[in-house]
């Protein structure tokens, strides 16, 4: 299942060194998840402490486990948006078949 995920990093109360050290751990983990296929796309929003991702997970339960405790920054991110998504090509094929 594909999900669009938008998170904001809550950095209040952290020094910049603490933030960058933790974010470096998160970056290593996120890039590893991308290499393993759990993340299809990953973007940092310019000028903001926000990250956008396309996650490829087995279920919404798996995504919840990952976001709640499975990432280094779990305790400092606010999940702003999670949307189930599908490949546009699959939608286009449904259109061609008219949903049959």
C-alpha positions as CSV (number, residue, x, y, z in Angstrom):
1,X,0.0,0.0,0.0
2,X,1.3,3.4,-0.9
3,X,0.9,6.4,1.5
4,X,1.8,10.1,1.1
5,X,3.3,11.2,4.5
6,X,4.0,14.8,5.5
7,X,5.8,15.4,8.8
8,X,7.1,18.4,10.7
9,X,10.1,18.2,13.0
10,X,9.4,19.7,16.4
11,X,12.8,21.1,17.3
12,X,11.7,23.3,20.2
13,X,13.9,22.7,23.3
14,X,16.7,21.2,21.2
15,X,20.0,22.8,20.4
16,X,21.0,22.9,16.8
17,X,23.7,20.3,17.5
18,X,21.2,18.0,19.0
19,X,18.8,18.5,16.1
20,X,21.4,17.9,13.4
21,X,22.8,14.8,15.2
22,X,19.4,13.3,15.5
23,X,18.4,14.3,12.0
24,X,21.6,12.7,10.7
25,X,20.6,9.4,12.3
26,X,17.1,9.8,10.8
27,X,18.6,10.5,7.3
28,X,20.6,7.3,7.5
29,X,17.5,5.3,8.5
30,X,15.3,6.9,5.9
31,X,17.8,6.3,3.1
32,X,18.2,2.7,4.2
33,X,14.3,2.4,4.1
34,X,14.4,3.8,0.6
35,X,17.1,1.4,-0.5
36,X,15.0,-1.5,1.0
37,X,11.9,-0.4,-0.9
38,X,9.8,0.8,2.1
39,X,10.1,4.4,0.9
40,X,9.6,5.2,-2.8
41,X,10.3,8.9,-2.6
42,X,11.6,11.2,0.0
43,X,11.8,15.1,0.0
44,X,12.9,17.8,2.4
45,X,10.8,20.9,2.1
46,X,13.1,23.9,1.3
47,X,13.4,26.4,4.2
48,X,11.2,24.3,6.5
49,X,11.7,21.5,8.9
50,X,9.3,19.3,7.0
51,X,9.7,16.1,5.1
52,X,7.5,14.5,2.5
53,X,7.6,10.8,1.7
54,X,5.9,8.2,-0.3
55,X,5.9,5.0,1.8
56,X,5.3,1.5,0.5
57,X,4.1,-0.6,3.4
58,X,2.0,-3.7,4.0
59,X,-0.8,-1.9,5.9
60,X,-1.8,1.2,7.7
61,X,-0.8,-0.7,10.9
62,X,2.7,-1.0,9.7
63,X,2.9,2.7,8.8
64,X,1.6,3.6,12.3
65,X,4.2,1.4,13.9
66,X,7.0,3.0,11.8
67,X,5.9,6.5,12.6
68,X,5.2,6.0,16.3
69,X,8.3,4.1,17.2
70,X,10.3,2.8,14.3
71,X,12.2,5.8,13.3
72,X,15.0,7.7,15.2
73,X,12.9,11.0,15.2
74,X,9.6,9.4,16.2
75,X,9.4,11.5,19.4
76,X,10.1,14.8,17.6
77,X,7.9,14.6,14.5
78,X,4.3,15.7,14.1
79,X,2.6,13.7,11.4
80,X,0.7,16.5,9.6
81,X,-0.9,14.4,6.8
82,X,-1.2,10.8,5.7
83,X,-3.0,10.0,2.5
84,X,-3.5,6.5,0.9
85,X,-2.5,6.8,-2.7
86,X,-2.3,4.7,-5.8
87,X,-0.1,4.7,-8.9
88,X,-1.7,7.0,-11.6
89,X,-1.0,4.3,-14.2
90,X,-3.3,1.9,-12.3
91,X,-6.0,4.6,-12.2
92,X,-5.5,5.2,-16.0
93,X,-6.0,1.5,-16.7
94,X,-9.2,1.5,-14.7
95,X,-10.4,4.4,-16.8
96,X,-9.6,2.5,-20.0
97,X,-11.6,-0.5,-18.7
98,X,-14.3,1.8,-17.3
99,X,-14.0,0.2,-13.9
100,X,-14.8,-3.4,-15.1
